[in-house]
Amino acid sequence: MGNKSLAAVAAELRRAVRPVLAGHVMPDGDSIGSTLALGLMLEQLGKTVQMVSQDPIPATYRFLPGVERIHIGTVPDADYDYLVTLDCSVPERLGPDVKPLLSRPGIRVVNIDHHISTGPFADFNHIDPTAAAVGEIVFDLAEPLGVEITVDIGTCLYVAIATDTGSFRYENTTAGTHRRIARLMEMGLDAAAVNTRIYDEKPLAAIRLLHQVLGTLALSAGGRIAWLRLTRAMEAEYGEEVDVEDLINYARRISGVEVGILFRELPEGQIKVGFRSKRAVDVAALASAFGGGGHPRAAGCRFEGELAEAERQVLGATERVVAEAFDGRSP
């Protein structure tokens, strides 16, 4: 179950006949874009590809080529020989409808991820924490797979990489990231048009939801921590299929804030906690204290219990970490 080279993973994928591809629950741009890009690549090789997602695709990403073919919810019954998981740090992130595929008799599992906290849970694992996005890994897979990166595939890869790097603003962005994007543009990608779709066209419901969430803004630790709340009532009013991934960044963007946090109420008494930091705090380590994980500047966890208790415990831990990071210095 160790970490395999990209060439070994490509050789394994070439053996697939009827693969099923899945990203994580509450899919983001990297999960969706990577799944679509790899699905289209495998179809070039003559594979019968099924793409699935536990949760609906946010409206922001519904322009992507092939997105209408991602099946939502219960996985269609078929004789799959491979399950390919993308951007999933732990099996539970696949969701209750998709996770049972991991133990289906006769199915081989390939896991492609970039989270530093990911453990090798598949038969074939390629985990590269140096990759800015899983989209970078899928881009690099094209050559050993022997497939062409078409404009459709390039569009999906661009969305995967652009969204997971914060539009190339986060420190996970490397020279290699920009070289890959330059290659995509040389292949015909209209980056400006795609940027308009993902950043400058939001459903009206998303703007109204943002208004509600910003009304919950609070700060602590002398202005070094800012947090927001997204309740079930808010999502029920403005639509549960709105992309909420960017909400946390409004907390992080405030001058003087080091850690931004979003508390999101989920069904069945769970709270999803998202963390973002700027430069001094490793939020992956912070999230791991609550059973989560991620990257040093972007991480998350789930909390069992009430929103108020989640805020009390998570904010207490964050305040201690921030105090240690700044050693009592003023903002």
C-alpha positions as CSV (number, residue, x, y, z in Angstrom):
1,M,0.0,0.0,0.0
2,G,3.0,2.3,-0.1
3,N,3.4,5.4,-2.2
4,K,3.8,4.5,-5.9
5,S,5.5,6.5,-8.6
6,L,3.4,8.4,-11.1
7,A,4.6,6.0,-13.8
8,A,3.4,3.0,-11.7
9,V,0.0,4.6,-11.1
10,A,-0.3,5.3,-14.9
11,A,0.5,1.7,-15.7
12,E,-2.1,0.5,-13.3
13,L,-4.8,2.8,-14.7
14,R,-4.1,1.6,-18.2
15,R,-5.2,-1.9,-17.0
16,A,-8.6,-0.6,-16.0
17,V,-11.6,-1.5,-18.2
18,R,-14.5,0.0,-16.2
19,P,-13.2,2.5,-13.7
20,V,-15.4,4.6,-11.3
21,L,-13.9,7.9,-10.3
22,A,-14.8,9.8,-7.1
23,G,-13.8,13.0,-5.3
24,H,-14.6,14.0,-1.8
25,V,-17.9,15.1,-0.1
26,M,-18.9,18.7,-0.5
27,P,-16.8,18.8,-3.7
28,D,-14.6,21.9,-4.4
29,G,-12.9,23.0,-7.6
30,D,-9.9,20.7,-7.3
31,S,-12.0,17.6,-6.5
32,I,-14.4,18.3,-9.4
33,G,-11.8,19.5,-11.9
34,S,-9.4,16.6,-11.3
35,T,-12.2,14.0,-11.5
36,L,-13.4,15.3,-14.8
37,A,-10.0,15.7,-16.3
38,L,-8.9,12.2,-15.4
39,G,-12.2,10.8,-16.5
40,L,-11.8,12.4,-19.9
41,M,-8.2,11.1,-20.2
42,L,-9.2,7.6,-19.4
43,E,-12.0,7.8,-22.0
44,Q,-9.3,8.6,-24.6
45,L,-7.8,5.2,-23.7
46,G,-11.1,3.5,-24.5
47,K,-12.2,3.0,-20.8
48,T,-15.9,2.9,-19.8
49,V,-15.8,5.6,-17.2
50,Q,-18.3,6.4,-14.4
51,M,-17.8,9.5,-12.4
52,V,-19.6,9.9,-9.1
53,S,-20.0,12.4,-6.2
54,Q,-21.7,12.0,-2.9
55,D,-22.9,15.6,-2.9
56,P,-24.2,18.0,-5.6
57,I,-21.9,20.0,-7.8
58,P,-21.9,23.7,-6.8
59,A,-23.4,26.0,-9.4
60,T,-20.0,27.7,-9.9
61,Y,-18.6,24.6,-11.5
62,R,-21.5,23.5,-13.6
63,F,-20.0,25.0,-16.8
64,L,-17.2,22.4,-16.8
65,P,-17.0,20.0,-19.7
66,G,-18.6,16.7,-18.8
67,V,-19.9,17.8,-15.5
68,E,-23.4,16.6,-16.3
69,R,-22.1,13.1,-16.4
70,I,-21.1,13.1,-12.7
71,H,-23.7,10.9,-11.0
72,I,-24.8,12.3,-7.6
73,G,-25.6,10.1,-4.6
74,T,-26.1,6.4,-4.9
75,V,-23.5,4.8,-7.2
76,P,-25.0,3.2,-10.3
77,D,-24.7,-0.6,-10.1
78,A,-22.1,-1.9,-12.6
79,D,-19.2,-4.3,-12.8
80,Y,-16.4,-1.8,-11.9
81,D,-12.9,-3.1,-11.8
82,Y,-11.2,0.0,-10.5
83,L,-12.1,2.8,-8.0
84,V,-10.0,5.9,-8.4
85,T,-10.3,8.4,-5.6
86,L,-9.1,12.0,-6.0
87,D,-8.4,14.6,-3.4
88,C,-9.5,12.3,-0.5
89,S,-7.4,12.4,2.6
90,V,-9.3,9.6,4.3
91,P,-11.9,7.0,3.2
92,E,-14.7,8.8,5.1
93,R,-14.3,11.8,2.8
94,L,-15.8,9.7,0.0
95,G,-19.2,9.7,1.7
96,P,-21.6,6.9,2.7
97,D,-22.8,6.1,-0.8
98,V,-19.3,5.9,-2.3
99,K,-17.1,4.5,0.5
100,P,-18.5,0.9,0.3
101,L,-16.8,0.6,-3.1
102,L,-13.5,0.4,-1.2
103,S,-14.4,-3.1,0.1
104,R,-16.3,-4.4,-3.0
105,P,-14.8,-7.8,-4.0
106,G,-12.7,-7.7,-7.1
107,I,-12.2,-3.9,-7.3
108,R,-8.8,-2.3,-7.2
109,V,-8.4,1.1,-5.6
110,V,-6.1,3.8,-6.8
111,N,-5.8,6.9,-4.6
112,I,-4.4,10.2,-5.9
113,D,-4.0,13.0,-3.4
114,H,-1.8,15.9,-2.2
115,H,-2.7,16.3,1.5
116,I,0.2,16.0,3.9
117,S,-2.1,14.2,6.4
118,T,-3.2,11.5,3.9
119,G,-2.5,7.9,4.8
120,P,-2.2,5.2,2.0
121,F,-5.5,3.5,2.2
122,A,-5.7,2.1,-1.4
123,D,-4.0,-0.7,-3.3
124,F,-2.1,1.9,-5.3
125,N,-1.4,5.3,-3.7
126,H,0.2,8.4,-5.2
127,I,0.3,11.1,-2.5
128,D,2.4,14.2,-3.3
129,P,2.2,16.9,-0.7
130,T,4.4,19.2,-2.8
131,A,1.7,19.4,-5.5
132,A,-0.4,22.6,-5.2
133,A,-3.5,20.7,-6.3
134,V,-4.4,17.2,-7.4
135,G,-5.0,18.9,-10.7
136,E,-1.2,19.2,-11.0
137,I,-0.8,15.5,-10.5
138,V,-3.4,14.7,-13.1
139,F,-1.7,17.1,-15.5
140,D,1.5,15.1,-15.0
141,L,-0.3,11.8,-15.5
142,A,-1.1,12.7,-19.1
143,E,2.4,11.9,-20.4
144,P,2.8,8.4,-18.8
145,L,-0.8,7.6,-19.7
146,G,-0.1,8.6,-23.3
147,V,-3.1,10.9,-23.7
148,E,-3.6,14.3,-25.2
149,I,-4.6,17.3,-23.0
150,T,-7.5,18.7,-24.9
151,V,-9.1,22.1,-24.3
152,D,-11.8,20.4,-22.3
153,I,-9.4,18.6,-20.2
154,G,-7.2,21.7,-19.8
155,T,-10.3,23.7,-18.7
156,C,-10.9,21.2,-15.9
157,L,-7.3,21.1,-14.9
158,Y,-7.1,24.9,-14.8
159,V,-10.1,25.1,-12.4
160,A,-8.6,22.4,-10.2
161,I,-5.3,24.2,-9.9
162,A,-6.5,27.8,-9.8
163,T,-9.1,27.2,-7.1
164,D,-6.7,25.2,-4.8
165,T,-4.0,27.9,-5.1
166,G,-6.5,30.8,-4.4
167,S,-6.1,32.0,-7.9
168,F,-2.3,31.5,-7.6
169,R,-2.1,33.7,-4.4
170,Y,-1.3,31.0,-1.8
171,E,2.2,29.9,-0.9
172,N,1.6,26.4,-2.4
173,T,1.9,28.1,-5.8
174,T,5.2,27.2,-7.3
175,A,7.1,27.9,-10.5
176,G,6.0,24.5,-11.6
177,T,2.4,25.6,-11.1
178,H,2.8,28.5,-13.5
179,R,4.7,26.3,-16.0
180,R,1.8,23.9,-16.1
181,I,-0.7,26.8,-16.6
182,A,1.4,28.2,-19.4
183,R,1.3,24.8,-21.1
184,L,-2.4,24.7,-20.8
185,M,-2.7,28.2,-22.3
186,E,-0.4,27.2,-25.2
187,M,-2.8,24.3,-25.8
188,G,-5.7,26.7,-26.3
189,L,-7.1,27.3,-22.8
190,D,-8.9,30.6,-22.5
191,A,-7.9,31.4,-18.9
192,A,-9.6,34.8,-18.8
193,A,-13.0,33.3,-19.8
194,V,-12.7,30.5,-17.2
195,N,-11.7,33.0,-14.5
196,T,-14.8,35.0,-15.3
197,R,-16.9,31.9,-14.8
198,I,-15.4,30.8,-11.5
199,Y,-14.7,34.2,-9.9
200,D,-16.9,36.9,-11.5
201,E,-20.3,35.1,-12.0
202,K,-22.0,34.1,-8.8
203,P,-25.7,33.2,-8.4
204,L,-27.8,35.8,-6.7
205,A,-28.4,33.4,-3.8
206,A,-24.6,33.2,-3.2
207,I,-24.4,37.0,-2.8
208,R,-27.4,37.0,-0.4
209,L,-25.8,34.1,1.6
210,L,-22.5,36.0,1.8
211,H,-24.5,39.0,3.3
212,Q,-25.9,36.7,6.0
213,V,-22.6,35.0,6.8
214,L,-20.7,38.3,7.0
215,G,-23.2,39.5,9.6
216,T,-21.8,36.8,12.0
217,L,-18.2,38.0,11.7
218,A,-16.3,38.1,15.1
219,L,-12.7,38.6,16.1
220,S,-10.5,37.6,19.0
221,A,-6.8,37.4,20.0
222,G,-6.4,41.1,19.4
223,G,-7.7,40.8,15.9
224,R,-5.5,37.9,14.8
225,I,-8.4,35.4,14.6
226,A,-11.6,36.1,12.7
227,W,-14.4,33.6,12.3
228,L,-17.8,33.3,10.6
229,R,-20.8,31.0,11.0
230,L,-22.8,29.3,8.3
231,T,-26.0,27.8,9.8
232,R,-28.4,25.2,8.4
233,A,-31.1,27.9,8.3
234,M,-29.0,30.1,6.1
235,E,-28.3,27.3,3.6
236,A,-31.9,26.2,3.6
237,E,-33.0,29.7,2.7
238,Y,-30.4,30.4,0.0
239,G,-29.8,27.0,-1.5
240,E,-27.6,24.1,-0.4
241,E,-26.0,23.8,-3.8
242,V,-24.3,27.2,-3.5
243,D,-20.4,27.0,-3.4
244,V,-19.4,28.1,0.1
245,E,-15.7,27.3,-0.1
246,D,-14.7,31.0,-0.5
247,L,-16.6,32.3,2.5
248,I,-13.8,31.5,4.9
249,N,-11.4,33.8,2.9
250,Y,-13.4,36.9,3.9
251,A,-12.3,36.3,7.5
252,R,-8.7,35.6,6.4
253,R,-8.5,38.7,4.2
254,I,-9.0,41.2,7.1
255,S,-5.8,43.2,7.8
256,G,-4.0,41.8,10.9
257,V,-5.9,38.5,10.9
258,E,-3.6,35.4,10.9
259,V,-6.2,32.7,11.1
260,G,-9.7,32.7,9.5
261,I,-12.3,30.1,10.6
262,L,-15.6,29.1,9.2
263,F,-18.0,27.1,11.4
264,R,-20.6,25.4,9.1
265,E,-23.5,23.5,10.6
266,L,-24.1,20.1,8.9
267,P,-27.0,17.6,9.3
268,E,-27.1,15.2,12.2
269,G,-25.3,17.4,14.8
270,Q,-22.0,17.9,13.0
271,I,-20.0,21.1,12.5
272,K,-17.5,21.4,9.7
273,V,-14.7,23.7,10.7
274,G,-12.5,25.3,8.1
275,F,-9.2,27.0,8.9
276,R,-7.1,29.3,6.7
277,S,-3.9,31.1,7.8
278,K,-1.5,33.6,6.3
279,R,2.1,32.8,7.3
280,A,2.7,32.0,11.0
281,V,0.2,29.3,12.0
282,D,0.2,25.7,10.7
283,V,-3.5,25.0,10.6
284,A,-3.1,21.4,9.5
285,A,-1.6,20.7,13.0
286,L,-4.4,22.7,14.5
287,A,-7.1,20.7,12.6
288,S,-5.4,17.4,13.5
289,A,-6.0,18.1,17.2
290,F,-9.7,17.6,16.3
291,G,-9.3,14.6,14.0
292,G,-8.9,16.6,10.8
293,G,-6.0,17.6,8.6
294,G,-5.1,19.3,5.4
295,H,-2.3,21.8,4.5
296,P,-0.3,24.2,6.6
297,R,-2.3,27.2,5.3
298,A,-5.7,25.4,4.6
299,A,-7.2,22.7,6.7
300,G,-10.4,21.4,8.3
301,C,-12.0,19.1,10.7
302,R,-15.5,17.9,11.8
303,F,-16.9,18.5,15.3
304,E,-19.6,16.3,16.8
305,G,-21.9,18.6,18.9
306,E,-23.5,22.0,19.1
307,L,-22.2,25.0,17.3
308,A,-21.5,26.9,20.5
309,E,-19.4,24.1,21.9
310,A,-17.5,23.8,18.6
311,E,-16.7,27.5,18.8
312,R,-15.7,27.3,22.4
313,Q,-13.2,24.4,21.9
314,V,-11.9,25.4,18.5
315,L,-11.4,29.1,19.3
316,G,-9.7,28.2,22.6
317,A,-7.2,26.0,20.8
318,T,-6.7,28.5,18.1
319,E,-6.0,31.3,20.5
320,R,-3.4,29.2,22.3
321,V,-1.6,28.4,19.0
322,V,-1.7,32.0,17.9
323,A,-0.3,33.2,21.2
324,E,2.5,30.8,20.9
325,A,3.2,31.8,17.3
326,F,3.4,35.5,18.1
327,D,4.9,35.2,21.6
328,G,2.7,37.9,23.0
329,R,3.5,40.5,20.3
330,S,0.8,42.9,19.4
331,P,-0.8,42.8,15.9
